[in-house]
Amino acid sequence: MTAFVLACYLGTVSSGSIYFKSVTDCTFYADHLSGQVLETEDGSKRYDCMCKLVPQVNPKRVKVY
C-alpha cells in the first residue's frame, strides 16, 4: 500500500510521524502544525512538518489513517 507520512521536526530533531492514505489529509495537518514556535531554555525552536510519499507500507505493522 502507498501512503503519505507526516514527518514533524522541532528544530532539527524528529518529533514524530503519522501515516495517511490521502495527501489532502497529510497536507492539511502539515499546514496547520508547521510554523509554531516553542520557547525553551535554549531559546526558541520552530515546529516544521512535511508530507513524504512512502511507496510501500505494511498496514498490518503501521496504522494508516
C-alpha positions, -999 to +999 in steps of 0.1 A: +000+000+000+012+035-008+009+061+019+020+096+029+039+102+061+036+134+080+071+140+094+074+167+120+106+183+134+113+205+163+143+224+151+164+196+136+151+168+159+123+145+146+094+147+169+071+121+154+054+109+123+019+096+112+008+079+081-022+089+059-039+073+029-047+108+014-022+135+005-050+160+012-052+149+049-015+149+052-010+184+038-039+197+059-021+187+091+013+198+078-001+233+070-018+237+104+011+223+126+040+240+108+053+274+119+045+270+156+073+282+179+082+266+212+101+287+237+127+266+257+156+274+280+179+271+250+159+296+230+130+293+206+126+263+183+103+262+152+080+232+146+081+222+109+061+194+092+062+180+057+045+152+038+065+125+021+054+097-002+061+063+011+059+037-018+055+006+004+038+004+038+026-027+055-008-018+070-005-047+094+025-032+110+017+006+107-016+024+114-026+043+083-053+070+088 
